[in-house]
């Protein structure tokens, strides 16, 4: 953990190029983890309702394949909207349902093979998204209801989703979560900055562990003091663990 206290208001957001480098590295770490899983670990229930580890990565594979193909992306959007019209709920959940359902016959080894093939293509296609398209606004209806720039979805949310699912997997298997300050610490610093913007209150935050750090936003009122393991902090904001106070602020993953 870095002992330097960082004023969160000085943190620069992820650039598109930085986000693509982090996604490429995160996909590499994901594949290393998946290749190490035993047959029983693929069937381990995760914190995501109704999903074991295999279902989790059928969703990730589907998102990656949509990211590498305009045709597949359009297909998933049409199928997701159809599912939402029939079953209700947010579009994000409907898309996940489509991704898992359409890949449900894949074995773990087949899933790994397809992930290995699509991962670099996904990053290349996302990296080439034109700036004008990245500025387009899209309607989001879960886990928050708001409008996002497409670039935020491509750069930030897809990266966080990959990272959090690696966390989900190590939580229910015997594998240690690989964490480094330059990779995981940067992802989490960006999460802290968004969390601060969303709640708008002063705080002093200490995140422990290899991806941790010390963060503050000074203010005229009393600053809430929080000390947590860095991964547990992210799990709380991502809805995996019950939280209260400023930690109940939702940050999309």
QUICORQUI-V90426 format. One record per backbone hydrogen bond with DSSP energy under -1.0 kcal/mol. CO is the residue of the C=O (numbers start at 1). NH is the residue of the N-H. If there is no record, write none. Layout:
co: (CO;CO)
nh: (NH;NH)
This chain:
co: (6;7;8;15;16;17;18;19;20;21;22;23;24;25;26;27;28;29;30;31;33;34;38;41;42;44;48;51;52;53;54;55;56;57;58;59;60;61;62;63;69;70;71;72;73;74;75;76;77;78;79;80;81;82;83;84;90;91;92;93;94;95;96;97;98;100;101;103;107;108;109;110;111;112;113;114;115;118;119;120;121;122;123;124;126;130;133;134;136;138;140;146;148;149;150;151;152;152;153;156;157;158;159;160;161;162;163;164;165;166;167;180;183;184;185;186;187;188;189;190;191;192;193;194;195;196;202;203;204;205;206;207;208;209;213;214;215;216;217;224;226;228;229;230;231;232;233;234;235;235;236;237;244;245;246)
nh: (216;10;11;19;20;21;22;23;24;25;26;27;28;29;30;31;32;33;34;35;36;37;42;44;54;53;51;46;56;57;58;59;60;61;62;63;64;65;66;67;73;74;75;76;77;78;79;80;81;82;83;84;85;86;87;88;94;95;96;97;98;99;100;101;102;103;104;106;111;112;113;114;115;116;117;118;119;122;123;124;125;126;127;128;129;134;136;151;150;148;146;140;138;153;154;155;156;157;158;160;161;162;163;164;165;166;167;168;169;170;171;185;187;188;189;190;191;192;193;194;195;196;197;198;199;200;224;217;226;215;228;213;230;212;207;6;205;8;203;204;206;208;233;234;235;236;237;238;240;241;239;251;247;248;249)
